Amino acid sequence: MRRCAMLLAALTLLAGACSKRSGGKARMASDTDSVAYILGMNMGLTLQRMDSTLNVEALCAGIRDAYGGAARLTMEQARAYYLRYMNHTLPERARAYEEEFLAEVARTNRSFARTASGVTYRVAEVGDQELLPERDGDSVVLRWTISTADGAVRYSSYERGDSLRTTLGDLRPGERECVKLIGRGGRMEAWLPAAAAYGAEGDARLGIGPNATLRYEIELVGVDRLRQRRRVDL
């Protein structure tokens, strides 16, 4: 089902793309021509939503060459190139853009600081420094809002009227860094790079895409430190 949807999607960008070469006046002399055009139109629209920067002429050339039995790449070569592009080239571009974005946040607002991992944060209210979570087993109670770079809220404890109780070790790396910077009662705003948040996988349930830079508003409501067991020598 998903593969079919992708095919139809791919088929819409084509329509608009391939029709450019014919001046936008594709000949539809039969019902099958009309169906072919519709498939191409649907594919083009879907592909446009997936990536509006695709080179339409190159896309059409690939289709024409495949239909003509004169493809310039073997399927093995095409697969290897595509996987390299998706797994390495795109993430590298995303990281470069993310680094530029976070550096600009810190540069234009002197109240923000950056950690070695790239977490860019501003402490709004310093909490009780005697109650800082330190070890992975320490329990914390949090209220927070998680938003994407375009301002879309993906999760809000305030809207849901709840809080998150978990251990420090169960938080994501950037979340752990943030929580350890404020004591109980503290509040902060932070931008987390993808590597310190949901990574290349994202979170479909929350609507967080792969390699997403996220903005957090965090309130550390409670801290319960794990008591170290005393060693008893018998």
Secondary structure, DSSP 8 states (H G I E B T S, - for coil): -HHHHHHHHHHHHHHHHHHHHTTT-----SHHHHHHHHHHHHHHHHHHHH-TT--HHHHHHHHHHHHTT--SS-HHHHHHHHHHIIIIIHHHHHHHHHHHHHHHHHHH-TT-EE-TT--EEEEEE--BTTS---STT-EEEEEEEEEETTS-EEEEHHHHT--EEEEGGGS-HHHHHHHTTS-BT-EEEEEE-GGGTTTTT-BTTTTB-TT--EEEEEEEEEEE----------
